[in-house]
C-alpha cells in the first residue's frame, strides 16, 4: 500500500512539475518579448521573470529532494500564486487573468479539498481585487482601453464560477472515490468472511474424518481382540473335549 501511495504521489508531482515548467517558460520568454517590444517596463519584466525563476528553483529543489513529497504541491502553488499576482496586476493585456485556468485544475489530482479551497480563495480574491483595482484605481483596462463593464464582469464572474466549479468537482470526485473504496472494502470483507466459512467447513470435515478414522481403528482393534478371544475359547473347548 505504501509503495502504491509513493508511486501515485510521484506521478502526480512529476505531471504538475511538467505543466508548471511549460507555463513558466512561456511566461519567462513571453515577458522578455513584451519588454523587447517596449510593451512593458524593464522593472516589471524583471519582477515577473525573477519570480518565475525563484519559483522554478524551489519546485525542482523540493521535487528532487523527495519526489513523492507532499510539500511539493504547496511550494508549486505558492510560487504560481506570486507569479500570477504580479502578472495580473501589472498586465498590459486584458486576458492575462485566464492564466489561472490551466494550472489550478491539475491540483484536483491530489484529491485534497483543503488545498483546492485555499487555491480557490487566493486566486478568486486576486481576480476580484484586480477588478476593483481596474475600476477604482486605474480607471481604464490593463491594455489602456476605456473601462468595459462586460470585460470586468467576465473576469470576475468567470474566475469566481471557475473556483466554485473547481471546489465542487474536487468534492464530488473525492466522495465518489470514497464510495468506491468503501464498496471495495465491503467486497473484501465479504470475501474474507466467505473464505473463513470455507476454512471452518474444511476444518470440521477434517476433524470428522480424523474421528471416523480413529473410531474405525478402535473398532478394528476390538474386533481383533474379540477374534483372539474366540480362538482362545475354541482351543480351550477342544482341549476339554480331548481330555474327556
MDAnalysis code that builds the backbone (N, CA, C; Angstrom):
import MDAnalysis as mda
import numpy as np

u = mda.Universe.empty(732, n_residues=244, atom_resindex=np.repeat(np.arange(244), 3), trajectory=True)
u.add_TopologyAttr("name", ["N", "CA", "C"] * 244)
u.add_TopologyAttr("resid", np.arange(1, 245))
u.add_TopologyAttr("resname", ["UNK", "UNK", "UNK", "UNK", "UNK", "UNK", "UNK", "UNK", "UNK", "UNK", "UNK", "UNK", "UNK", "UNK", "UNK", "UNK", "UNK", "UNK", "UNK", "UNK", "UNK", "UNK", "UNK", "UNK", "UNK", "UNK", "UNK", "UNK", "UNK", "UNK", "UNK", "UNK", "UNK", "UNK", "UNK", "UNK", "UNK", "UNK", "UNK", "UNK", "UNK", "UNK", "UNK", "UNK", "UNK", "UNK", "UNK", "UNK", "UNK", "UNK", "UNK", "UNK", "UNK", "UNK", "UNK", "UNK", "UNK", "UNK", "UNK", "UNK", "UNK", "UNK", "UNK", "UNK", "UNK", "UNK", "UNK", "UNK", "UNK", "UNK", "UNK", "UNK", "UNK", "UNK", "UNK", "UNK", "UNK", "UNK", "UNK", "UNK", "UNK", "UNK", "UNK", "UNK", "UNK", "UNK", "UNK", "UNK", "UNK", "UNK", "UNK", "UNK", "UNK", "UNK", "UNK", "UNK", "UNK", "UNK", "UNK", "UNK", "UNK", "UNK", "UNK", "UNK", "UNK", "UNK", "UNK", "UNK", "UNK", "UNK", "UNK", "UNK", "UNK", "UNK", "UNK", "UNK", "UNK", "UNK", "UNK", "UNK", "UNK", "UNK", "UNK", "UNK", "UNK", "UNK", "UNK", "UNK", "UNK", "UNK", "UNK", "UNK", "UNK", "UNK", "UNK", "UNK", "UNK", "UNK", "UNK", "UNK", "UNK", "UNK", "UNK", "UNK", "UNK", "UNK", "UNK", "UNK", "UNK", "UNK", "UNK", "UNK", "UNK", "UNK", "UNK", "UNK", "UNK", "UNK", "UNK", "UNK", "UNK", "UNK", "UNK", "UNK", "UNK", "UNK", "UNK", "UNK", "UNK", "UNK", "UNK", "UNK", "UNK", "UNK", "UNK", "UNK", "UNK", "UNK", "UNK", "UNK", "UNK", "UNK", "UNK", "UNK", "UNK", "UNK", "UNK", "UNK", "UNK", "UNK", "UNK", "UNK", "UNK", "UNK", "UNK", "UNK", "UNK", "UNK", "UNK", "UNK", "UNK", "UNK", "UNK", "UNK", "UNK", "UNK", "UNK", "UNK", "UNK", "UNK", "UNK", "UNK", "UNK", "UNK", "UNK", "UNK", "UNK", "UNK", "UNK", "UNK", "UNK", "UNK", "UNK", "UNK", "UNK", "UNK", "UNK", "UNK", "UNK", "UNK", "UNK", "UNK", "UNK", "UNK", "UNK", "UNK", "UNK", "UNK", "UNK", "UNK", "UNK", "UNK", "UNK", "UNK"])
u.atoms.positions = np.array([
    [0.827, -1.208, 0.000],
    [0.000, 0.000, 0.000],
    [0.859, 1.255, 0.000],
    [1.902, 1.261, 0.849],
    [2.793, 2.420, 0.920],
    [3.516, 2.626, -0.400],
    [3.894, 1.518, -1.054],
    [4.584, 1.626, -2.349],
    [3.657, 2.211, -3.401],
    [2.376, 1.810, -3.382],
    [1.406, 2.347, -4.338],
    [1.197, 3.835, -4.108],
    [1.113, 4.247, -2.821],
    [0.930, 5.660, -2.496],
    [2.132, 6.472, -2.963],
    [3.333, 5.902, -2.767],
    [4.556, 6.581, -3.223],
    [4.507, 6.789, -4.728],
    [4.120, 5.746, -5.457],
    [4.056, 5.844, -6.911],
    [3.040, 6.873, -7.364],
    [1.894, 6.929, -6.690],
    [0.844, 7.885, -7.063],
    [1.326, 9.315, -6.867],
    [1.858, 9.630, -5.696],
    [2.317, 10.987, -5.409],
    [3.460, 11.386, -6.347],
    [4.330, 10.442, -6.631],
    [5.460, 10.722, -7.517],
    [4.974, 11.069, -8.917],
    [4.008, 10.307, -9.435],
    [3.482, 10.568, -10.776],
    [2.774, 11.916, -10.852],
    [1.955, 12.218, -9.833],
    [1.229, 13.490, -9.830],
    [2.206, 14.655, -9.729],
    [3.182, 14.549, -8.828],
    [4.178, 15.621, -8.687],
    [4.943, 15.842, -9.989],
    [5.296, 14.756, -10.651],
    [6.028, 14.867, -11.915],
    [5.179, 15.562, -12.967],
    [3.899, 15.198, -13.037],
    [2.998, 15.807, -14.015],
    [2.810, 17.297, -13.733],
    [2.589, 17.643, -12.452],
    [2.420, 19.050, -12.076],
    [3.683, 19.838, -12.389],
    [4.849, 19.253, -12.094],
    [6.115, 19.933, -12.375],
    [6.272, 20.186, -13.869],
    [5.867, 19.236, -14.678],
    [5.953, 19.398, -16.134],
    [5.079, 20.555, -16.613],
    [3.837, 20.605, -16.130],
    [2.914, 21.673, -16.538],
    [3.408, 23.029, -16.041],
    [3.873, 23.069, -14.785],
    [4.399, 24.322, -14.230],
    [5.583, 24.818, -15.052],
    [6.462, 23.897, -15.422],
    [7.639, 24.267, -16.212],
    [7.237, 24.852, -17.564],
    [6.287, 24.205, -18.227],
    [5.838, 24.697, -19.537],
    [5.246, 26.099, -19.420],
    [4.350, 26.284, -18.446],
    [3.705, 27.593, -18.268],
    [4.738, 28.658, -17.910],
    [5.637, 28.328, -16.993],
    [6.644, 29.309, -16.568],
    [7.599, 29.673, -17.701],
    [7.919, 28.728, -18.566],
    [8.784, 29.044, -19.706],
    [8.094, 30.017, -20.666],
    [6.804, 29.778, -20.902],
    [6.044, 30.713, -21.734],
    [6.038, 32.105, -21.105],
    [5.817, 32.153, -19.790],
    [5.793, 33.448, -19.101],
    [7.162, 34.123, -19.169],
    [8.204, 33.362, -18.873],
    [9.559, 33.914, -18.824],
    [9.938, 34.564, -20.156],
    [9.821, 33.792, -21.227],
    [10.226, 34.317, -22.532],
    [9.181, 35.279, -23.103],
    [7.930, 35.087, -22.726],
    [6.886, 35.992, -23.196],
    [7.070, 37.401, -22.669],
    [7.424, 37.527, -21.378],
    [7.626, 38.859, -20.812],
    [8.930, 39.491, -21.304],
    [9.920, 38.677, -21.615],
    [11.130, 39.220, -22.253],
    [10.778, 39.781, -23.630],
    [9.920, 39.036, -24.357],
    [9.483, 39.511, -25.663],
    [8.667, 40.797, -25.560],
    [7.782, 40.875, -24.547],
    [6.995, 42.099, -24.354],
    [7.896, 43.289, -24.040],
    [8.930, 43.040, -23.254],
    [9.861, 44.137, -22.927],
    [10.627, 44.570, -24.181],
    [11.042, 43.584, -24.989],
    [11.784, 43.907, -26.220],
    [10.932, 44.741, -27.166],
    [9.614, 44.522, -27.133],
    [8.702, 45.298, -27.984],
    [8.231, 46.583, -27.290],
    [8.809, 46.822, -26.095],
    [8.501, 48.023, -25.318],
    [7.032, 48.096, -24.892],
    [6.443, 46.920, -24.686],
    [5.068, 46.885, -24.181],
    [5.015, 46.992, -22.667],
    [6.099, 46.589, -21.982],
    [6.177, 46.644, -20.528],
    [7.513, 47.245, -20.126],
    [7.592, 47.658, -18.874],
    [8.838, 48.251, -18.387],
    [9.843, 47.164, -18.026],
    [11.098, 47.574, -17.938],
    [12.149, 46.618, -17.561],
    [11.932, 46.121, -16.140],
    [11.513, 47.016, -15.240],
    [11.301, 46.622, -13.845],
    [10.223, 45.565, -13.707],
    [9.121, 45.739, -14.450],
    [8.026, 44.753, -14.375],
    [8.471, 43.423, -14.976],
    [9.157, 43.481, -16.113],
    [9.663, 42.252, -16.723],
    [10.605, 41.525, -15.780],
    [11.485, 42.272, -15.123],
    [12.448, 41.669, -14.209],
    [11.745, 41.048, -13.004],
    [10.727, 41.729, -12.489],
    [9.994, 41.219, -11.325],
    [9.302, 39.893, -11.653],
    [8.633, 39.837, -12.797],
    [7.931, 38.606, -13.183],
    [8.921, 37.480, -13.449],
    [9.973, 37.752, -14.211],
    [10.926, 36.700, -14.561],
    [11.692, 36.192, -13.341],
    [12.024, 37.092, -12.416],
    [12.695, 36.649, -11.178],
    [11.770, 35.759, -10.354],
    [10.506, 36.134, -10.274],
    [9.555, 35.310, -9.518],
    [9.391, 33.945, -10.175],
    [9.431, 33.915, -11.505],
    [9.344, 32.643, -12.232],
    [10.561, 31.775, -11.928],
    [11.747, 32.357, -11.991],
    [12.987, 31.605, -11.751],
    [13.038, 31.074, -10.318],
    [12.709, 31.941, -9.353],
    [12.729, 31.520, -7.942],
    [11.716, 30.407, -7.699],
    [10.534, 30.554, -8.289],
    [9.501, 29.525, -8.152],
    [9.964, 28.193, -8.726],
    [10.591, 28.234, -9.896],
    [11.059, 27.008, -10.531],
    [12.175, 26.346, -9.733],
    [13.093, 27.146, -9.209],
    [14.178, 26.589, -8.396],
    [13.612, 25.882, -7.168],
    [12.647, 26.527, -6.520],
    [12.030, 25.934, -5.334],
    [11.319, 24.626, -5.682],
    [10.573, 24.621, -6.795],
    [9.841, 23.417, -7.204],
    [10.788, 22.252, -7.491],
    [11.834, 22.519, -8.264],
    [12.774, 21.447, -8.626],
    [13.559, 20.964, -7.405],
    [13.903, 21.892, -6.503],
    [14.647, 21.504, -5.300],
    [13.816, 20.565, -4.439],
    [12.550, 20.899, -4.226],
    [11.670, 20.052, -3.403],
    [11.407, 18.725, -4.095],
    [11.173, 18.772, -5.407],
    [10.854, 17.541, -6.140],
    [12.013, 16.554, -6.125],
    [13.225, 17.028, -6.407],
    [14.363, 16.105, -6.472],
    [14.884, 15.718, -5.088],
    [14.517, 16.483, -4.067],
    [14.861, 16.071, -2.706],
    [14.031, 14.863, -2.294],
    [12.740, 14.909, -2.648],
    [11.847, 13.783, -2.359],
    [10.713, 13.837, -3.369],
    [10.734, 12.934, -4.322],
    [9.826, 13.025, -5.460],
    [8.361, 12.823, -5.101],
    [8.085, 12.153, -3.982],
    [6.692, 11.975, -3.574],
    [6.320, 12.919, -2.433],
    [7.082, 13.999, -2.268],
    [6.863, 14.922, -1.152],
    [5.502, 15.607, -1.249],
    [4.781, 15.626, -0.123],
    [3.506, 16.340, -0.064],
    [3.732, 17.846, -0.053],
    [4.942, 18.260, 0.313],
    [5.252, 19.695, 0.348],
    [5.333, 20.281, -1.053],
    [5.580, 19.432, -2.043],
    [5.745, 19.933, -3.407],
    [4.507, 20.667, -3.892],
    [3.340, 20.116, -3.594],
    [2.108, 20.746, -4.077],
    [1.942, 22.151, -3.515],
    [2.334, 22.354, -2.259],
    [2.208, 23.673, -1.639],
    [3.256, 24.641, -2.187],
    [4.484, 24.162, -2.358],
    [5.544, 25.018, -2.894],
    [5.218, 25.460, -4.312],
    [4.753, 24.522, -5.132],
    [4.460, 24.843, -6.528],
    [3.299, 25.825, -6.648],
    [2.263, 25.637, -5.854],
    [1.098, 26.514, -5.984],
    [1.368, 27.898, -5.406],
    [2.164, 27.982, -4.340],
    [2.516, 29.294, -3.777],
    [3.357, 30.085, -4.774],
    [4.316, 29.414, -5.402],
    [5.133, 30.084, -6.411],
    [4.292, 30.612, -7.554],
    [3.317, 29.817, -7.988],
    [2.473, 30.262, -9.090],
    [1.541, 31.396, -8.659],
    [1.124, 31.386, -7.383],
    [0.293, 32.483, -6.887],
    [1.029, 33.819, -6.984],
    [2.316, 33.803, -6.614],
    [3.126, 35.025, -6.674],
    [3.273, 35.496, -8.115],
    [3.635, 34.558, -8.997],
    [3.811, 34.893, -10.417],
    [2.493, 35.410, -11.002],
    [1.412, 34.740, -10.689],
    [0.103, 35.120, -11.222],
    [-0.319, 36.508, -10.729],
    [-0.108, 36.760, -9.436],
    [-0.470, 38.065, -8.892],
    [0.279, 39.195, -9.567],
    [1.585, 39.012, -9.754],
    [2.385, 40.030, -10.437],
    [1.914, 40.219, -11.881],
    [1.678, 39.110, -12.552],
    [1.285, 39.175, -13.961],
    [-0.063, 39.859, -14.135],
    [-1.011, 39.577, -13.244],
    [-2.356, 40.142, -13.373],
    [-2.357, 41.643, -13.093],
    [-1.761, 42.034, -11.977],
    [-1.835, 43.448, -11.589],
    [-0.956, 44.352, -12.465],
    [0.090, 43.789, -13.064],
    [0.951, 44.604, -13.908],
    [0.756, 44.348, -15.385],
    [-0.335, 43.656, -15.726],
    [-0.538, 43.237, -17.109],
    [-0.803, 44.406, -18.040],
    [-0.439, 44.207, -19.296],
    [-0.801, 45.135, -20.367],
    [-1.817, 44.470, -21.303],
    [-2.331, 43.342, -20.846],
    [-3.279, 42.568, -21.644],
    [-4.484, 42.248, -20.771],
    [-5.680, 42.382, -21.316],
    [-6.896, 42.190, -20.529],
    [-7.264, 40.728, -20.318],
    [-6.551, 39.811, -20.937],
    [-6.878, 38.386, -20.810],
    [-5.866, 37.609, -19.975],
    [-4.944, 38.301, -19.337],
    [-3.921, 37.621, -18.529],
    [-4.550, 36.804, -17.405],
    [-5.706, 37.239, -16.892],
    [-6.345, 36.534, -15.782],
    [-6.651, 35.073, -16.125],
    [-6.726, 34.742, -17.416],
    [-7.053, 33.372, -17.832],
    [-5.916, 32.388, -17.554],
    [-4.754, 32.904, -17.182],
    [-3.634, 32.013, -16.813],
    [-3.976, 31.114, -15.637],
    [-4.997, 31.484, -14.870],
    [-5.342, 30.707, -13.680],
    [-5.933, 29.344, -14.047],
    [-6.548, 29.243, -15.212],
    [-7.298, 28.042, -15.549],
    [-6.448, 26.789, -15.792],
    [-5.404, 26.848, -16.630],
    [-4.700, 25.601, -16.965],
    [-3.957, 24.956, -15.808],
    [-3.427, 25.751, -14.906],
    [-2.610, 25.175, -13.839],
    [-3.440, 24.670, -12.670],
    [-4.377, 25.498, -12.190],
    [-5.088, 25.138, -10.962],
    [-5.893, 23.852, -11.099],
    [-6.404, 23.571, -12.294],
    [-7.254, 22.391, -12.455],
    [-6.495, 21.091, -12.197],
    [-5.187, 21.064, -12.444],
    [-4.446, 19.810, -12.273],
    [-4.261, 19.449, -10.799],
    [-4.508, 20.400, -9.888],
    [-4.368, 20.096, -8.467],
    [-5.505, 19.221, -7.947],
    [-6.528, 19.021, -8.771],
    [-7.587, 18.068, -8.409],
    [-6.991, 16.673, -8.239],
    [-5.893, 16.404, -8.957],
    [-5.270, 15.079, -8.915],
    [-4.779, 14.695, -7.524],
    [-4.589, 15.690, -6.649],
    [-4.129, 15.390, -5.289],
    [-5.278, 14.950, -4.379],
    [-6.521, 15.128, -4.814],
    [-7.698, 14.769, -4.017],
    [-7.643, 15.398, -2.623],
    [-7.179, 16.641, -2.565],
    [-7.038, 17.361, -1.298],
    [-7.970, 18.577, -1.338],
    [-9.132, 18.439, -0.729],
    [-10.132, 19.505, -0.788],
    [-9.643, 20.766, -0.095],
    [-8.909, 20.615, 0.995],
    [-8.407, 21.797, 1.705],
    [-7.455, 22.604, 0.814],
    [-6.602, 21.906, 0.090],
    [-5.686, 22.578, -0.842],
    [-6.475, 23.318, -1.920],
    [-7.492, 22.672, -2.478],
    [-8.304, 23.291, -3.522],
    [-9.051, 24.508, -2.979],
    [-9.532, 24.429, -1.764],
    [-10.229, 25.575, -1.159],
    [-9.284, 26.763, -1.003],
    [-8.040, 26.490, -0.600],
    [-7.055, 27.573, -0.484],
    [-6.763, 28.180, -1.852],
    [-6.591, 27.312, -2.849],
    [-6.334, 27.788, -4.213],
    [-7.493, 28.653, -4.696],
    [-8.711, 28.176, -4.481],
    [-9.892, 28.920, -4.921],
    [-9.982, 30.271, -4.217],
    [-9.711, 30.287, -2.914],
    [-9.815, 31.537, -2.151],
    [-8.782, 32.561, -2.628],
    [-7.536, 32.119, -2.813],
    [-6.464, 33.055, -3.185],
    [-6.629, 33.556, -4.620],
    [-6.787, 32.627, -5.568],
    [-6.890, 33.044, -6.966],
    [-8.193, 33.807, -7.230],
    [-9.261, 33.400, -6.551],
    [-10.511, 34.145, -6.682],
    [-10.369, 35.554, -6.136],
    [-9.709, 35.688, -4.986],
    [-9.511, 37.006, -4.378],
    [-8.639, 37.900, -5.258],
    [-7.599, 37.314, -5.876],
    [-6.726, 38.092, -6.768],
    [-7.541, 38.713, -7.898],
    [-8.424, 37.935, -8.487],
    [-9.220, 38.444, -9.607],
    [-10.262, 39.454, -9.161],
    [-10.885, 39.224, -8.022],
    [-11.873, 40.184, -7.523],
    [-11.190, 41.516, -7.197],
    [-10.045, 41.451, -6.536],
    [-9.297, 42.670, -6.201],
    [-8.840, 43.372, -7.479],
    [-8.416, 42.591, -8.467],
    [-7.963, 43.198, -9.722],
    [-9.105, 43.939, -10.422],
    [-10.311, 43.367, -10.366],
    [-11.459, 44.040, -10.979],
    [-11.703, 45.390, -10.309],
    [-11.660, 45.415, -8.970],
    [-11.834, 46.685, -8.252],
    [-10.668, 47.634, -8.516],
    [-9.473, 47.084, -8.654],
    [-8.287, 47.901, -8.951],
    [-8.441, 48.585, -10.309],
    [-8.910, 47.834, -11.284],
    [-9.112, 48.404, -12.624],
    [-10.169, 49.509, -12.588],
    [-11.291, 49.208, -11.919],
    [-12.412, 50.146, -11.926],
    [-12.154, 51.376, -11.063],
    [-11.541, 51.188, -9.888],
    [-11.432, 52.290, -8.934],
    [-10.096, 53.014, -8.971],
    [-9.022, 52.336, -9.369],
    [-7.690, 52.941, -9.316],
    [-7.202, 53.311, -10.716],
    [-7.133, 52.322, -11.618],
    [-6.637, 52.605, -12.958],
    [-7.587, 53.507, -13.746],
    [-8.851, 53.194, -13.663],
    [-9.828, 53.971, -14.427],
    [-9.887, 53.576, -15.883],
    [-9.153, 52.526, -16.250],
    [-9.172, 52.004, -17.617],
    [-8.726, 50.550, -17.565],
    [-8.864, 49.829, -18.656],
    [-8.466, 48.427, -18.692],
    [-6.943, 48.327, -18.665],
    [-6.432, 47.172, -18.360],
    [-4.979, 46.970, -18.312],
    [-4.321, 47.315, -19.646],
    [-5.027, 47.060, -20.721],
    [-4.481, 47.334, -22.048],
    [-4.474, 48.818, -22.381],
    [-5.117, 49.639, -21.535],
    [-5.217, 51.070, -21.799],
    [-6.539, 51.463, -22.425],
    [-7.344, 50.468, -22.785],
    [-8.651, 50.738, -23.370],
    [-9.588, 51.299, -22.307],
    [-10.635, 51.990, -22.716],
    [-11.611, 52.519, -21.753],
    [-12.246, 51.391, -20.943],
    [-12.751, 51.729, -19.776],
    [-13.390, 50.728, -18.928],
    [-14.491, 50.003, -19.695],
    [-14.511, 48.692, -19.539],
    [-15.512, 47.870, -20.213],
    [-16.164, 46.985, -19.149],
    [-17.371, 47.331, -18.793],
    [-18.054, 46.604, -17.714],
    [-18.254, 45.135, -18.062],
    [-18.459, 44.857, -19.339],
    [-18.643, 43.460, -19.759],
    [-17.370, 42.644, -19.524],
    [-16.221, 43.223, -19.876],
    [-14.944, 42.534, -19.670],
    [-14.667, 42.327, -18.185],
    [-14.969, 43.364, -17.384],
    [-14.750, 43.233, -15.943],
    [-15.676, 42.180, -15.341],
    [-16.907, 42.177, -15.776],
    [-17.856, 41.175, -15.284],
    [-17.416, 39.777, -15.704],
    [-16.922, 39.677, -16.947],
    [-16.437, 38.379, -17.440],
    [-15.271, 37.884, -16.599],
    [-14.329, 38.757, -16.294],
    [-13.177, 38.353, -15.493],
    [-13.600, 37.913, -14.096],
    [-14.385, 38.764, -13.422],
    [-14.795, 38.441, -12.056],
    [-15.672, 37.212, -11.989],
    [-16.673, 37.153, -12.862],
    [-17.624, 36.040, -12.825],
    [-16.968, 34.725, -13.225],
    [-16.169, 34.758, -14.301],
    [-15.549, 33.520, -14.768],
    [-14.573, 32.967, -13.731],
    [-13.814, 33.866, -13.076],
    [-12.862, 33.411, -12.061],
    [-13.585, 32.811, -10.860],
    [-14.632, 33.512, -10.384],
    [-15.368, 33.040, -9.214],
    [-16.100, 31.739, -9.519],
    [-16.788, 31.699, -10.664],
    [-17.525, 30.485, -11.040],
    [-16.560, 29.319, -11.229],
    [-15.423, 29.587, -11.859],
    [-14.431, 28.532, -12.069],
    [-13.954, 27.964, -10.745],
    [-13.704, 28.838, -9.768],
    [-13.238, 28.377, -8.466],
    [-14.310, 27.547, -7.749],
    [-15.570, 27.958, -7.898],
    [-16.665, 27.182, -7.304],
    [-16.743, 25.801, -7.948],
    [-16.638, 25.774, -9.282],
    [-16.664, 24.506, -10.009],
    [-15.470, 23.632, -9.608],
    [-14.311, 24.249, -9.431],
    [-13.104, 23.514, -9.038],
    [-13.305, 22.832, -7.689],
    [-13.852, 23.579, -6.731],
    [-14.106, 23.013, -5.397],
    [-15.172, 21.928, -5.456],
    [-16.263, 22.207, -6.203],
    [-17.335, 21.226, -6.309],
    [-16.884, 19.946, -6.984],
    [-16.098, 20.083, -8.044],
    [-15.585, 18.904, -8.750],
    [-14.690, 18.065, -7.853],
    [-13.846, 18.748, -7.089],
    [-12.960, 18.026, -6.162],
    [-13.759, 17.279, -5.105],
    [-14.769, 17.953, -4.545],
    [-15.596, 17.333, -3.514],
    [-16.319, 16.101, -4.057],
    [-16.944, 16.249, -5.224],
    [-17.671, 15.133, -5.830],
    [-16.718, 13.988, -6.177],
    [-15.560, 14.345, -6.723],
    [-14.565, 13.328, -7.068],
    [-14.100, 12.568, -5.834],
    [-13.846, 13.304, -4.759],
    [-13.415, 12.664, -3.508],
    [-14.509, 11.756, -2.945],
    [-15.769, 12.234, -2.997],
    [-16.884, 11.424, -2.499],
    [-17.029, 10.137, -3.315],
    [-16.912, 10.261, -4.638],
    [-17.019, 9.072, -5.490],
    [-15.902, 8.079, -5.202],
    [-14.698, 8.590, -5.018],
    [-13.570, 7.705, -4.684],
    [-13.781, 7.025, -3.344],
    [-14.312, 7.802, -2.381],
    [-14.563, 7.235, -1.048],
    [-15.598, 6.116, -1.136],
    [-16.654, 6.331, -1.944],
    [-17.675, 5.289, -2.097],
    [-17.103, 4.051, -2.782],
    [-16.247, 4.274, -3.778],
    [-15.621, 3.131, -4.457],
    [-14.749, 2.337, -3.486],
    [-14.004, 3.061, -2.658],
    [-13.132, 2.398, -1.686],
    [-13.967, 1.626, -0.672],
    [-15.086, 2.239, -0.216],
    [-15.974, 1.549, 0.724],
    [-16.551, 0.283, 0.094],
    [-16.950, 0.394, -1.185],
    [-17.500, -0.770, -1.883],
    [-16.459, -1.878, -2.001],
    [-15.226, -1.502, -2.321],
    [-14.143, -2.492, -2.431],
    [-13.877, -3.138, -1.083],
    [-13.882, -2.323, -0.023],
    [-13.647, -2.863, 1.322],
    [-14.762, -3.812, 1.740],
    [-16.023, -3.463, 1.384],
    [-17.142, -4.337, 1.718],
    [-17.025, -5.672, 0.988],
    [-16.662, -5.599, -0.300],
    [-16.472, -6.837, -1.063],
    [-15.331, -7.665, -0.484],
    [-14.293, -6.960, -0.043],
    [-13.153, -7.658, 0.563],
    [-13.574, -8.349, 1.854],
    [-14.398, -7.647, 2.657],
    [-14.880, -8.234, 3.913],
    [-15.754, -9.460, 3.637],
    [-16.628, -9.351, 2.614],
    [-17.477, -10.489, 2.262],
    [-16.628, -11.672, 1.816],
    [-15.615, -11.389, 0.993],
    [-14.732, -12.468, 0.522],
    [-13.985, -13.102, 1.692],
    [-13.547, -12.263, 2.632],
    [-12.839, -12.782, 3.804],
    [-13.753, -13.654, 4.651],
    [-15.005, -13.187, 4.851],
    [-15.970, -13.972, 5.633],
    [-16.260, -15.302, 4.944],
    [-16.446, -15.265, 3.612],
    [-16.719, -16.495, 2.870],
    [-15.541, -17.453, 2.960],
    [-14.331, -16.923, 2.843],
    [-13.134, -17.763, 2.945],
    [-13.030, -18.391, 4.329],
    [-13.323, -17.588, 5.363],
    [-13.282, -18.116, 6.734],
    [-14.299, -19.231, 6.928],
    [-15.501, -19.041, 6.336],
    [-16.529, -20.084, 6.454],
    [-16.080, -21.363, 5.758],
    [-15.483, -21.203, 4.569],
    [-14.984, -22.375, 3.837],
    [-13.895, -23.087, 4.633],
    [-13.006, -22.304, 5.245],
    [-11.931, -22.896, 6.052],
    [-12.494, -23.615, 7.274],
    [-13.540, -23.013, 7.874],
    [-14.168, -23.664, 9.033],
    [-14.811, -24.992, 8.636],
    [-15.493, -25.000, 7.480],
    [-16.108, -26.245, 6.996],
    [-15.035, -27.291, 6.707],
    [-13.946, -26.841, 6.069],
    [-12.858, -27.766, 5.762],
    [-12.247, -28.336, 7.040],
    [-12.071, -27.467, 8.042],
    [-11.517, -27.929, 9.323],
    [-12.466, -28.914, 9.998],
    [-13.786, -28.624, 9.914],
    [-14.778, -29.523, 10.511],
    [-14.770, -30.886, 9.827],
    [-14.698, -30.868, 8.497],
    [-14.636, -32.131, 7.745],
    [-13.379, -32.904, 8.112],
    [-12.270, -32.186, 8.260],
    [-11.013, -32.835, 8.630],
    [-11.118, -33.474, 10.007],
    [-11.754, -32.748, 10.956],
    [-11.933, -33.303, 12.303],
    [-12.815, -34.544, 12.271],
    [-13.924, -34.460, 11.513],
    [-14.831, -35.602, 11.419],
    [-14.137, -36.809, 10.796],
    [-13.312, -36.539, 9.767],
    [-12.585, -37.631, 9.123],
    [-11.595, -38.268, 10.086],
    [-10.950, -37.416, 10.884],
    [-9.985, -37.946, 11.862],
    [-10.694, -38.772, 12.922],
    [-11.859, -38.258, 13.364],
    [-12.619, -39.006, 14.369],
    [-13.118, -40.333, 13.804],
    [-13.574, -40.292, 12.540],
    [-14.049, -41.531, 11.911],
    [-12.909, -42.529, 11.761],
    [-11.742, -42.011, 11.392],
    [-10.578, -42.899, 11.251],
    [-10.198, -43.512, 12.589],
    [-10.240, -42.661, 13.623],
    [-9.904, -43.157, 14.963],
    [-10.919, -44.193, 15.428],
    [-12.231, -43.921, 15.151],
    [-13.278, -44.871, 15.526],
    [-13.112, -46.183, 14.778],
    [-12.780, -46.102, 13.482],
    [-12.570, -47.313, 12.693],
    [-11.394, -48.123, 13.217],
    [-10.313, -47.410, 13.594],
    [-9.133, -48.101, 14.144],
    [-9.471, -48.797, 15.448],
    [-10.252, -48.104, 16.299],
    [-10.638, -48.679, 17.593],
    [-11.530, -49.896, 17.388],
    [-12.473, -49.779, 16.448],
    [-13.373, -50.914, 16.168],
    [-12.589, -52.112, 15.648],
    [-11.633, -51.829, 14.764],
    [-10.817, -52.907, 14.207],
    [-10.000, -53.583, 15.293],
    [-9.484, -52.764, 16.233],
    [-8.697, -53.317, 17.330],
    [-9.563, -54.217, 18.221],
    [-10.758, -53.733, 18.511],
    [-11.661, -54.524, 19.354],
    [-12.095, -55.807, 18.652],
    [-12.281, -55.714, 17.353],
    [-12.656, -56.915, 16.586],
    [-11.520, -57.931, 16.632],
    [-10.288, -57.456, 16.524],
    [-9.129, -58.355, 16.612],
    [-9.076, -59.024, 17.971],
    [-9.317, -58.193, 19.000],
    [-9.301, -58.752, 20.359],
    [-10.398, -59.802, 20.534],
    [-11.587, -59.517, 19.998],
    [-12.698, -60.470, 20.097],
    [-12.374, -61.762, 19.343],
    [-11.728, -61.586, 18.185],
    [-11.358, -62.765, 17.400],
    [-10.364, -63.630, 18.141],
    [-9.393, -62.973, 18.750],
    [-8.397, -63.724, 19.517],
    [-9.042, -64.439, 20.696],
    [-10.014, -63.750, 21.302],
    [-10.710, -64.352, 22.450],
    [-11.499, -65.587, 22.021],
    [-12.173, -65.489, 20.862],
    [-12.943, -66.625, 20.351],
    [-12.028, -67.795, 20.022],
    [-10.883, -67.466, 19.422],
    [-9.921, -68.546, 19.103],
    [-9.460, -69.230, 20.378],
    [-9.209, -68.398, 21.429],
    [-8.772, -68.968, 22.699],
    [-9.829, -69.871, 23.296],
    [-11.108, -69.440, 23.211],
    [-12.204, -70.237, 23.754],
    [-12.330, -71.552, 23.000],
    [-12.204, -71.473, 21.660],
    [-12.300, -72.694, 20.861],
    [-11.193, -73.662, 21.224],
    [-9.999, -73.154, 21.373],
    [-8.887, -74.023, 21.749],
    [-9.118, -74.644, 23.115],
    [-9.704, -73.859, 24.032],
    [-9.994, -74.379, 25.379],
    [-11.027, -75.483, 25.304],
    [-12.076, -75.233, 24.493],
    [-13.131, -76.261, 24.328],
    [-12.560, -77.543, 23.744],
    [-11.710, -77.424, 22.739],
    [-11.072, -78.601, 22.129],
    [-10.246, -79.355, 23.143],
    [-9.548, -78.576, 23.966],
    [-8.717, -79.248, 24.995],
    [-9.563, -79.987, 25.971],
    [-10.712, -79.429, 26.350],
    [-11.596, -80.098, 27.317],
    [-12.179, -81.368, 26.682],
    [-12.589, -81.255, 25.381],
    [-13.155, -82.422, 24.700],
    [-12.123, -83.543, 24.619],
    [-10.895, -83.197, 24.365],
    [-9.838, -84.215, 24.275],
    [-9.593, -84.843, 25.628],
    [-9.680, -84.085, 26.616],
    [-9.446, -84.573, 27.978],
    [-10.569, -85.546, 28.376],
    [-11.816, -85.189, 28.002],
    [-12.952, -86.036, 28.329],
    [-12.955, -87.285, 27.460],
])
